[in-house]
Amino acid sequence: MEQTKEQTRIRISFTVSAKGVFQPDVTSEAETVDVAMYNLDQAYQKLDAWAIANGHKKAEEVIG
Protein backbone atom coordinates (compact mmCIF):
# COMPACT_ATOMS: atom_id res chain seq x y z
CA MET A 1 0.00 0.00 0.00
CA GLU A 2 1.42 3.35 -1.05
CA GLN A 3 0.77 6.30 1.19
CA THR A 4 0.80 9.80 -0.15
CA LYS A 5 0.97 12.88 1.98
CA GLU A 6 -1.47 15.58 0.90
CA GLN A 7 0.30 18.86 0.35
CA THR A 8 -1.50 22.13 0.35
CA ARG A 9 0.28 25.40 -0.31
CA ILE A 10 -0.96 28.94 -0.44
CA ARG A 11 1.31 31.70 -1.68
CA ILE A 12 0.37 35.32 -1.08
CA SER A 13 2.20 38.35 -2.36
CA PHE A 14 1.16 41.86 -3.23
CA THR A 15 2.39 45.15 -4.55
CA VAL A 16 1.14 48.65 -4.04
CA SER A 17 1.32 50.76 -7.19
CA ALA A 18 2.60 54.32 -7.37
CA LYS A 19 -1.05 55.45 -7.21
CA GLY A 20 -1.58 53.44 -4.02
CA VAL A 21 -3.54 50.60 -5.61
CA PHE A 22 -3.28 47.31 -3.72
CA GLN A 23 -2.57 44.49 -6.19
CA PRO A 24 -2.72 41.00 -4.63
CA ASP A 25 -1.42 37.77 -6.11
CA VAL A 26 -2.62 34.55 -4.48
CA THR A 27 -1.90 31.01 -5.64
CA SER A 28 -3.16 27.77 -4.16
CA GLU A 29 -1.93 24.22 -4.68
CA ALA A 30 -4.00 21.35 -3.34
CA GLU A 31 -4.93 17.75 -4.06
CA THR A 32 -8.31 18.72 -5.51
CA VAL A 33 -9.72 21.72 -7.33
CA ASP A 34 -12.41 22.13 -4.67
CA VAL A 35 -9.81 22.43 -1.90
CA ALA A 36 -7.68 24.80 -3.97
CA MET A 37 -10.68 27.04 -4.71
CA TYR A 38 -11.79 27.04 -1.07
CA ASN A 39 -8.27 28.03 0.01
CA LEU A 40 -8.18 30.83 -2.58
CA ASP A 41 -11.51 32.16 -1.34
CA GLN A 42 -10.34 32.14 2.28
CA ALA A 43 -7.00 33.73 1.42
CA TYR A 44 -8.59 36.55 -0.60
CA GLN A 45 -11.13 37.28 2.16
CA LYS A 46 -8.41 37.54 4.80
CA LEU A 47 -6.10 39.49 2.50
CA ASP A 48 -8.86 41.98 1.63
CA ALA A 49 -9.64 42.48 5.33
CA TRP A 50 -5.94 43.01 6.04
CA ALA A 51 -5.58 45.48 3.16
CA ILE A 52 -8.61 47.49 4.30
CA ALA A 53 -7.38 47.53 7.92
CA ASN A 54 -4.02 48.85 6.71
CA GLY A 55 -5.49 51.58 4.52
CA HIS A 56 -4.73 50.10 1.11
CA LYS A 57 -7.04 50.90 -1.83
CA LYS A 58 -8.46 48.39 -4.28
CA ALA A 59 -8.30 49.16 -8.01
CA GLU A 60 -12.05 49.75 -8.22
CA GLU A 61 -11.81 52.41 -5.48
CA VAL A 62 -9.24 54.35 -7.51
CA ILE A 63 -10.88 53.86 -10.93
CA GLY A 64 -14.53 54.28 -9.93
Secondary structure, 3 states (H helix, E strand, C coil): CCCCCCCCEEEEEEEECCCCEEEEEEEEECCCHHHHHHHHHHHHHHHHHHHHHCCCECHHHHHC
